Each structure stands twice: as structure tokens, then as C-alpha cells.
Amino acid sequence: MGIEIDLLENYPKTKRNIQERGETKSEADRNLARKFGKEFFDGDRAHGYGGFNYNAKYWQPVVPTFRKHWNLTGKNSILDVGCAKGFMLYDFSQLIKGLTVCGVDVSKYAIENCHEVMQPHLKVADARNLPFPDSSFDYVISITTIHNLEGEDLKTSLREIERVSRLGAFITVDAYRTEEEKKAMYAWNLTAKTILHVNEWKELFEKVGYTGDYFWFMP
């Protein structure tokens, strides 16, 4: 297993009203969000992002952290599992010239409405069945995606990330360390079907043979 490391430490932090979100989000909102269609990305805020648009301030500060951690150059390749509209990959491609980038997402809407520069590099695909041969990419990144699965489907997605990565991987998942954090996480959650204690996540990673790095999302 890899290491616990916050490679998103430079992602801009936003102030979150967890209590208000917990009080206003219904199971109907969650069910709609989990369709990952227009309503989730560009619909009402109750169902997701409330407008998912490119802004360089989000991912450009993050790319140098990944570049340093993996010593990335233009000779490397990266797959983003759960790439949405490809904004992170766009910034990777702009800041590391020559880097081969590819993204997959279960959302047909996101891929059809992706960053126009990224259109040739993205495709609709499921994390449980990545359409690539073994060791196709040097590195695989998956940000707050695989926790949208549960049970054997979740385990399969981890094994798929392991299968297609050659040198390493990095994932983030919804997690908690204390009962207070657990309560906040469940109040904040919109799409995740699996939310575990950090130690339970580590046990799961080890059980399925995931050898990449990892970190946690906590609101």
C-alpha cells in the first residue's frame, strides 16, 4: 500500500455551511445527483455543483504538487478516473507540456460538455471496467469518485485502478476520524455510497491490493 498524503493541499479551501446543507438536502436530491447528469453539474445547487465551469484557480495550484511528488515530465502519462469535464487534466496538460492525459467518467453529460481542448482525450466509461490494457498509464488519479460505489463494485474499481497504473496512483475518498467528523460527513454527502473511518479505508485498500497513495475528503 502507498502512503497517506494530501496532494490537494493547495486546492483552494472554501467555507462550508455543513449544518445548512444537511438540513436542506433530501434523499430525492441525492438520488437525482447520483444520475450525474445536467442536474448534477449545471442544475440547481440542491442537486450538485449549481454550475460546473472551468476556473484556473482550482487545479493550477495543485499540479506542481503532483509534479514534485511523482517527478512528472512530458514523457509521462496520466489517467483521471471520474474526470468530469476534464478541467484538472486540462491544467495538467498546460503546465506539463507533452504529458499524455486521458480521462474517463460515467457521466455522458460531463463528457459531452467537457473543456473543448480535452474532447479528444476523454471518454464515457465505468470505473468498474476501465477500457484499457494492463499498465496503460504511468499514473492514475481519482478524486472523490470511487466512494460513489459500494461493496464489490467499490473493490473492483480499486483493482481496476491498480491494474491500469504502471508506476502509481492517488485517490481521495469521503472519510472521518471522529464521531463529529462522521456526523458532518453524512450531513454533507450528496453522492457517496461508501463513507468509512480512515482505518477502515486503509484495511480495504490492503485487502484488495491497492498499492497507490491516498487521502481523505472531509468537509
NUKE-148979 format. One record per residue (C-alpha): x, y, z; residue number from 1; residue in three letters. Coordinates in Angstrom, 3 decimals, always signed. Layout:
<semis>
+----------+----------+----------+-----+-----+
:        x :        y :        z :   k :   r :
+----------+----------+----------+-----+-----+
:        X :        Y :        Z : NUM : ala :
...
+----------+----------+----------+-----+-----+
</semis>
This chain:
<semis>
+----------+----------+----------+-----+-----+
:        x :        y :        z :   k :   r :
+----------+----------+----------+-----+-----+
:   +0.000 :   +0.000 :   +0.000 :   1 : met :
:   +1.133 :   +3.540 :   -0.714 :   2 : gly :
:   +1.203 :   +6.489 :   +1.660 :   3 : ile :
:   -1.356 :   +8.851 :   +3.148 :   4 : glu :
:   -0.506 :  +12.213 :   +1.595 :   5 : ile :
:   -2.502 :  +15.340 :   +0.829 :   6 : asp :
:   -1.620 :  +16.083 :   -2.779 :   7 : leu :
:   -4.562 :  +18.514 :   -2.844 :   8 : leu :
:   -3.136 :  +20.698 :   -0.089 :   9 : glu :
:   -3.016 :  +23.706 :   -2.431 :  10 : asn :
:   -6.554 :  +23.302 :   -3.726 :  11 : tyr :
:   -8.452 :  +26.463 :   -2.666 :  12 : pro :
:  -10.409 :  +25.954 :   +0.535 :  13 : lys :
:  -13.993 :  +27.162 :   +0.740 :  14 : thr :
:  -16.044 :  +27.841 :   +3.835 :  15 : lys :
:  -18.802 :  +25.244 :   +4.057 :  16 : arg :
:  -22.078 :  +25.530 :   +5.931 :  17 : asn :
:  -22.420 :  +21.852 :   +6.763 :  18 : ile :
:  -25.440 :  +22.204 :   +9.019 :  19 : gln :
:  -27.439 :  +24.107 :   +6.429 :  20 : glu :
:  -26.559 :  +21.616 :   +3.705 :  21 : arg :
:  -27.556 :  +18.708 :   +5.935 :  22 : gly :
:  -30.898 :  +20.326 :   +6.663 :  23 : glu :
:  -31.716 :  +21.164 :   +3.042 :  24 : thr :
:  -30.535 :  +18.046 :   +1.164 :  25 : lys :
:  -33.164 :  +15.322 :   +0.773 :  26 : ser :
:  -32.923 :  +11.740 :   -0.462 :  27 : glu :
:  -34.628 :  +12.949 :   -3.637 :  28 : ala :
:  -31.770 :  +15.426 :   -4.132 :  29 : asp :
:  -29.224 :  +12.653 :   -3.599 :  30 : arg :
:  -30.964 :  +10.295 :   -5.998 :  31 : asn :
:  -31.004 :  +12.965 :   -8.682 :  32 : leu :
:  -27.367 :  +13.900 :   -8.076 :  33 : ala :
:  -26.324 :  +10.255 :   -8.429 :  34 : arg :
:  -27.503 :  +10.263 :  -12.020 :  35 : lys :
:  -24.536 :  +12.579 :  -12.732 :  36 : phe :
:  -26.413 :  +14.387 :  -15.473 :  37 : gly :
:  -27.119 :  +18.020 :  -16.235 :  38 : lys :
:  -28.910 :  +18.468 :  -12.900 :  39 : glu :
:  -25.767 :  +17.445 :  -11.001 :  40 : phe :
:  -23.278 :  +19.574 :  -12.907 :  41 : phe :
:  -25.248 :  +22.556 :  -14.185 :  42 : asp :
:  -28.622 :  +22.415 :  -12.484 :  43 : gly :
:  -29.865 :  +23.713 :   -9.162 :  44 : asp :
:  -27.338 :  +23.879 :   -6.316 :  45 : arg :
:  -29.532 :  +21.494 :   -4.332 :  46 : ala :
:  -28.629 :  +18.711 :   -6.774 :  47 : his :
:  -24.891 :  +19.314 :   -7.158 :  48 : gly :
:  -22.478 :  +21.998 :   -8.275 :  49 : tyr :
:  -25.033 :  +24.541 :   -9.431 :  50 : gly :
:  -22.850 :  +25.292 :  -12.459 :  51 : gly :
:  -19.613 :  +23.410 :  -13.138 :  52 : phe :
:  -17.283 :  +25.719 :  -15.083 :  53 : asn :
:  -13.550 :  +25.979 :  -15.653 :  54 : tyr :
:  -11.535 :  +28.250 :  -13.381 :  55 : asn :
:   -7.728 :  +28.119 :  -13.342 :  56 : ala :
:   -7.599 :  +28.954 :   -9.637 :  57 : lys :
:   -8.683 :  +25.444 :   -8.656 :  58 : tyr :
:   -6.325 :  +22.967 :  -10.286 :  59 : trp :
:   -3.354 :  +25.027 :  -11.423 :  60 : gln :
:   -2.059 :  +25.349 :   -7.815 :  61 : pro :
:   -2.391 :  +21.569 :   -7.423 :  62 : val :
:   -0.475 :  +20.413 :  -10.498 :  63 : val :
:   +3.001 :  +21.385 :   -9.147 :  64 : pro :
:   +2.371 :  +19.228 :   -6.056 :  65 : thr :
:   +1.723 :  +16.174 :   -8.220 :  66 : phe :
:   +4.659 :  +17.047 :  -10.478 :  67 : arg :
:   +7.028 :  +17.146 :   -7.497 :  68 : lys :
:   +5.597 :  +14.021 :   -5.848 :  69 : his :
:   +5.905 :  +11.869 :   -8.963 :  70 : trp :
:   +8.676 :  +13.811 :  -10.730 :  71 : asn :
:   +6.359 :  +14.217 :  -13.710 :  72 : leu :
:   +7.680 :  +15.209 :  -17.117 :  73 : thr :
:   +6.289 :  +15.415 :  -20.618 :  74 : gly :
:   +7.277 :  +11.770 :  -21.094 :  75 : lys :
:   +4.710 :  +10.533 :  -18.567 :  76 : asn :
:   +1.036 :   +9.592 :  -18.928 :  77 : ser :
:   -1.901 :  +10.135 :  -16.572 :  78 : ile :
:   -5.443 :   +8.756 :  -16.410 :  79 : leu :
:   -8.137 :  +10.588 :  -14.439 :  80 : asp :
:  -10.947 :   +8.269 :  -13.304 :  81 : val :
:  -14.003 :  +10.442 :  -12.691 :  82 : gly :
:  -12.646 :  +13.288 :  -14.793 :  83 : cys :
:  -15.994 :  +15.164 :  -15.076 :  84 : ala :
:  -15.468 :  +17.904 :  -17.692 :  85 : lys :
:  -11.705 :  +17.441 :  -17.796 :  86 : gly :
:  -10.698 :  +20.653 :  -16.040 :  87 : phe :
:   -7.939 :  +19.088 :  -13.935 :  88 : met :
:   -6.461 :  +17.279 :  -16.934 :  89 : leu :
:   -6.519 :  +20.488 :  -18.944 :  90 : tyr :
:   -4.359 :  +22.210 :  -16.339 :  91 : asp :
:   -2.018 :  +19.220 :  -16.196 :  92 : phe :
:   -1.600 :  +19.398 :  -19.972 :  93 : ser :
:   -0.970 :  +23.141 :  -19.881 :  94 : gln :
:   +1.576 :  +23.106 :  -17.058 :  95 : leu :
:   +3.460 :  +19.940 :  -18.038 :  96 : ile :
:   +3.969 :  +20.190 :  -21.772 :  97 : lys :
:   +3.974 :  +16.892 :  -23.605 :  98 : gly :
:   +2.236 :  +14.983 :  -20.800 :  99 : leu :
:   -0.167 :  +12.359 :  -22.148 : 100 : thr :
:   -3.550 :  +12.801 :  -20.488 : 101 : val :
:   -6.708 :  +10.715 :  -20.612 : 102 : cys :
:   -9.929 :  +10.886 :  -18.647 : 103 : gly :
:  -12.992 :   +8.725 :  -18.131 : 104 : val :
:  -16.283 :   +9.479 :  -16.459 : 105 : asp :
:  -19.563 :   +7.636 :  -16.091 : 106 : val :
:  -21.397 :  +10.854 :  -16.994 : 107 : ser :
:  -22.217 :  +11.185 :  -20.682 : 108 : lys :
:  -23.344 :  +14.744 :  -19.970 : 109 : tyr :
:  -19.976 :  +15.707 :  -18.479 : 110 : ala :
:  -18.006 :  +14.267 :  -21.392 : 111 : ile :
:  -20.283 :  +15.907 :  -23.972 : 112 : glu :
:  -19.874 :  +19.247 :  -22.190 : 113 : asn :
:  -16.187 :  +18.969 :  -21.351 : 114 : cys :
:  -13.459 :  +21.542 :  -21.834 : 115 : his :
:  -13.246 :  +21.801 :  -25.619 : 116 : glu :
:   -9.478 :  +21.248 :  -25.685 : 117 : val :
:   -9.959 :  +17.975 :  -23.807 : 118 : met :
:  -12.559 :  +16.453 :  -26.144 : 119 : gln :
:  -10.113 :  +14.090 :  -27.907 : 120 : pro :
:   -8.782 :  +12.846 :  -24.569 : 121 : his :
:  -11.976 :  +11.978 :  -22.671 : 122 : leu :
:  -14.482 :   +9.145 :  -22.935 : 123 : lys :
:  -17.509 :   +7.739 :  -21.158 : 124 : val :
:  -16.503 :   +4.702 :  -19.120 : 125 : ala :
:  -17.178 :   +2.986 :  -15.816 : 126 : asp :
:  -14.581 :   +2.781 :  -13.024 : 127 : ala :
:  -15.511 :   -0.883 :  -12.597 : 128 : arg :
:  -14.399 :   -1.700 :  -16.123 : 129 : asn :
:  -11.707 :   +0.648 :  -17.373 : 130 : leu :
:  -11.349 :   +0.197 :  -21.154 : 131 : pro :
:   -7.555 :   -0.030 :  -21.198 : 132 : phe :
:   -4.956 :   -2.810 :  -21.164 : 133 : pro :
:   -2.896 :   -3.530 :  -18.066 : 134 : asp :
:   -0.280 :   -0.875 :  -17.165 : 135 : ser :
:   -1.603 :   +1.553 :  -19.784 : 136 : ser :
:   -0.700 :   +4.682 :  -17.783 : 137 : phe :
:   +2.197 :   +5.694 :  -15.609 : 138 : asp :
:   -0.163 :   +7.194 :  -13.031 : 139 : tyr :
:   -3.878 :   +7.126 :  -12.253 : 140 : val :
:   -5.714 :   +9.826 :  -10.300 : 141 : ile :
:   -9.249 :   +9.533 :   -8.946 : 142 : ser :
:  -10.649 :  +12.397 :   -6.884 : 143 : ile :
:  -13.815 :  +11.795 :   -4.811 : 144 : thr :
:  -15.127 :   +9.209 :   -7.259 : 145 : thr :
:  -14.833 :   +5.575 :   -6.206 : 146 : ile :
:  -16.732 :   +6.188 :   -2.954 : 147 : his :
:  -19.798 :   +6.612 :   -5.183 : 148 : asn :
:  -19.717 :   +2.812 :   -5.429 : 149 : leu :
:  -20.230 :   +0.225 :   -2.710 : 150 : glu :
:  -19.443 :   -3.375 :   -1.859 : 151 : gly :
:  -17.853 :   -5.483 :   -4.586 : 152 : glu :
:  -18.251 :   -2.659 :   -7.124 : 153 : asp :
:  -16.012 :   -0.452 :   -4.991 : 154 : leu :
:  -13.415 :   -3.190 :   -4.618 : 155 : lys :
:  -13.481 :   -3.783 :   -8.363 : 156 : thr :
:  -12.840 :   -0.093 :   -9.073 : 157 : ser :
:   -9.769 :   -0.151 :   -6.825 : 158 : leu :
:   -8.461 :   -3.247 :   -8.575 : 159 : arg :
:   -9.054 :   -1.605 :  -11.947 : 160 : glu :
:   -7.061 :   +1.473 :  -10.917 : 161 : ile :
:   -4.299 :   -0.847 :   -9.751 : 162 : glu :
:   -4.442 :   -2.828 :  -12.995 : 163 : arg :
:   -4.085 :   +0.045 :  -15.449 : 164 : val :
:   -1.459 :   +2.023 :  -13.488 : 165 : ser :
:   +2.216 :   +1.264 :  -14.082 : 166 : arg :
:   +4.056 :   +3.456 :  -11.563 : 167 : leu :
:   +1.491 :   +4.691 :   -9.067 : 168 : gly :
:   -1.909 :   +6.125 :   -8.255 : 169 : ala :
:   -3.630 :   +8.639 :   -6.000 : 170 : phe :
:   -7.230 :   +8.629 :   -4.795 : 171 : ile :
:   -9.342 :  +10.656 :   -2.380 : 172 : thr :
:  -12.460 :   +9.330 :   -0.669 : 173 : val :
:  -15.036 :  +10.566 :   +1.838 : 174 : asp :
:  -13.853 :   +9.615 :   +5.326 : 175 : ala :
:  -13.866 :  +10.515 :   +9.005 : 176 : tyr :
:  -11.725 :  +10.065 :  +12.126 : 177 : arg :
:  -14.170 :  +11.017 :  +14.894 : 178 : thr :
:  -17.906 :  +10.769 :  +15.518 : 179 : glu :
:  -18.166 :  +14.522 :  +14.982 : 180 : glu :
:  -16.475 :  +14.223 :  +11.598 : 181 : glu :
:  -18.728 :  +11.280 :  +10.753 : 182 : lys :
:  -21.831 :  +13.304 :  +11.509 : 183 : lys :
:  -20.537 :  +16.198 :   +9.373 : 184 : ala :
:  -19.610 :  +13.861 :   +6.541 : 185 : met :
:  -23.064 :  +12.292 :   +6.364 : 186 : tyr :
:  -24.708 :  +15.722 :   +6.529 : 187 : ala :
:  -22.520 :  +16.992 :   +3.687 : 188 : trp :
:  -22.676 :  +13.895 :   +1.486 : 189 : asn :
:  -24.611 :  +14.088 :   -1.755 : 190 : leu :
:  -23.388 :  +11.199 :   -3.932 : 191 : thr :
:  -21.118 :   +8.874 :   -1.927 : 192 : ala :
:  -22.452 :   +5.410 :   -1.144 : 193 : lys :
:  -19.433 :   +4.406 :   +0.938 : 194 : thr :
:  -18.173 :   +6.575 :   +3.810 : 195 : ile :
:  -15.718 :   +4.885 :   +6.162 : 196 : leu :
:  -13.402 :   +5.604 :   +9.056 : 197 : his :
:   -9.878 :   +6.235 :   +7.769 : 198 : val :
:   -8.664 :   +2.972 :   +9.318 : 199 : asn :
:  -11.456 :   +1.049 :   +7.593 : 200 : glu :
:  -10.402 :   +2.575 :   +4.273 : 201 : trp :
:   -6.797 :   +1.523 :   +4.857 : 202 : lys :
:   -7.911 :   -2.010 :   +5.675 : 203 : glu :
:   -9.943 :   -2.101 :   +2.463 : 204 : leu :
:   -7.026 :   -0.816 :   +0.375 : 205 : phe :
:   -4.781 :   -3.517 :   +1.777 : 206 : glu :
:   -7.399 :   -6.238 :   +1.335 : 207 : lys :
:   -7.913 :   -5.558 :   -2.385 : 208 : val :
:   -4.222 :   -4.987 :   -3.095 : 209 : gly :
:   -4.340 :   -1.271 :   -3.862 : 210 : tyr :
:   -0.747 :   -0.007 :   -3.736 : 211 : thr :
:   -1.284 :   +3.656 :   -4.625 : 212 : gly :
:   -1.334 :   +6.758 :   -2.427 : 213 : asp :
:   -4.481 :   +8.146 :   -0.864 : 214 : tyr :
:   -6.083 :  +10.919 :   +1.173 : 215 : phe :
:   -9.433 :  +11.897 :   +2.596 : 216 : trp :
:  -12.182 :  +14.352 :   +1.827 : 217 : phe :
:  -13.737 :  +15.845 :   +4.940 : 218 : met :
:  -15.977 :  +18.953 :   +4.751 : 219 : pro :
+----------+----------+----------+-----+-----+
</semis>
